[in-house]
Amino acid sequence: MLRWSYLLLAVVVTAGAAIGVVRLVVPATAGPIADPPGVRRQLAFLRAELDGGAGEVAQQLFPEGYFFLHTLYGLSWVELGLRQPEGERGTALREARWALDRLDSPTGRQPFSPDLTPSYGVFYRGWTNWLRGGVLSLQPGASREPAELARFTEDSVALGTAFDTSTSPYLPAYPGQAWPVDSTVAVASLRLHDTLLPARFGGTVDRWLAGVRQRLDPATGLLPHRVDPTSGTPAEGARATSQSMILRFLVDVDPAFAREQYLGFRDRFVTTPLGLGPAVREYPAGTSGAGDVDSGPLLLGVSLSATVVTLGAAQVHGDAALAGALANYGELAGVPLETPWTKRYAFGAVPIGDAFLAWSKTARPWVAEPPAPLPAQTSGWWRLPLLALLVLLGAAPWPPLLLARRRRRPAPSPPGAPSPADAPSPVKVPSPVEVSLPAEVPSPPGPPSVEQLVEGDR
């Protein structure tokens, strides 16, 4: 029984290692045209989780949990819908609208202040405006819903006015707090407006870019992570959790400036800890810091959340080598659990992680033309150490089994000894039960009689 149990364990370990090899080498991204592998099944899992209250659970983990889970779900459907012919976008349009309705509700607005300019802050207004623009992008121009068009225009005007009247290029997301990433999303939504409708925010965007270039992080030349809400001067240097998202949207604001920023980010933040694959540091090379609710726990300085979002940033900037490497690494390290209908990572324990990964795998520019491919900086040889480890892991259970089997075989004859066929036949010695006795055995002679004695005397 012990031998069979060990054999079963060996088969499971080897099969798991073989699956890991496949996940490392089979492409896990599909570029801006085809559906990324597994994303539709991820969204099926996320919809079931959202229907079961995953948004409310995520809200307990960080302040924008409910908001982000619904937003990323809706944006991923928009991304998939844009890959389909106009007549086949019904599912994407329905699901994106469903997500937007959840955001445009008291629960969706609950963490944000109505007293900010614009109301509920640039985080809420920027992301919802981007998603609403995505919903309109799925509809042919003549069939767009008038109410959705009016709301998109109204929110875009509110954002444009807030930027035009602000002393800083970065509007507050919460009272007394501002992050450049939130304003980048909002400005990208203004560019999207000018693509879908008659242009009106070109001057606003140009002034914003000029203000941003004057307030870059002096240590890295990148947009800072956090700024003074009044002046916009950097209060905290560049960090990967915000940079990876800024670069996802900046390409639709100014592609040339975005390319400069992306190359600087890639040089300072992309790393290969222990030589086992590409990942993204939370802080620039040569510096360190603590993790927080955005970055998550930092392992060897790496932020898992920033690594996932960088996949999308690399994809929209034409860095196919890095995007593919990050996707394959995620297929191995994320331990995906697949069925014919759903797919989830980390056994589905953190749905917000699945939402970010689905959104990253579907990344493509919405306004700008796809950029020219970047020369590969990430070599395919990064897979070699992991492949070697997987091969060793898959082979490790088998030597004890082979050794035990060899011990059970009969010992070979010494050299020169006759083989069993050439050996003389042994002499058969009858056993005691096989010895036959004569039928009558004579009795031994008894003592002589008196007559015999007398006769003898005579």
Sequence and secondary structure as in RCSB ss.txt:
>XXXX:A:sequence
MLRWSYLLLAVVVTAGAAIGVVRLVVPATAGPIADPPGVRRQLAFLRAELDGGAGEVAQQLFPEGYFFLHTLYGL
SWVELGLRQPEGERGTALREARWALDRLDSPTGRQPFSPDLTPSYGVFYRGWTNWLRGGVLSLQPGASREPAELA
RFTEDSVALGTAFDTSTSPYLPAYPGQAWPVDSTVAVASLRLHDTLLPARFGGTVDRWLAGVRQRLDPATGLLPH
RVDPTSGTPAEGARATSQSMILRFLVDVDPAFAREQYLGFRDRFVTTPLGLGPAVREYPAGTSGAGDVDSGPLLL
GVSLSATVVTLGAAQVHGDAALAGALANYGELAGVPLETPWTKRYAFGAVPIGDAFLAWSKTARPWVAEPPAPLP
AQTSGWWRLPLLALLVLLGAAPWPPLLLARRRRRPAPSPPGAPSPADAPSPVKVPSPVEVSLPAEVPSPPGPPSV
EQLVEGDR
>XXXX:A:secstr
 HHHHHHHHHHHHHHHHHHHHHHHHS    TTTS  TTHHHHHHHHHHHHHTTHHHHHHHHSTTHHHHHHHHHHH
HHHHHHHTS GGG HHHHHHHHHHHHHHSSHHHHTTS TTSSSTTHHHHHHHHHHHHHHHHHTS GGG  HHHHH
HHHHHHHHHHHHHHH SSSS  SBTTBB HHHHHHHHHHHHHHHHHS    HHHHHHHHHHHHTT  TTTSS  S
EE TTT  EEE   HHHHHHHHHHHTTT HHHHHHHHHHHHHHHEE GGGSS EEBSS TT      TTT S BT
TB HHHHHHHHHHHHHTT HHHHHHHHHHHHHHT  EE SS EESGGGT HHHHHHHHHHHT   SSS       
  S GGGHHHHHHHHHHHHHTTHHHHHHHHHHHS     TT   TTTS        GGG    S          H
HHHHHHH 
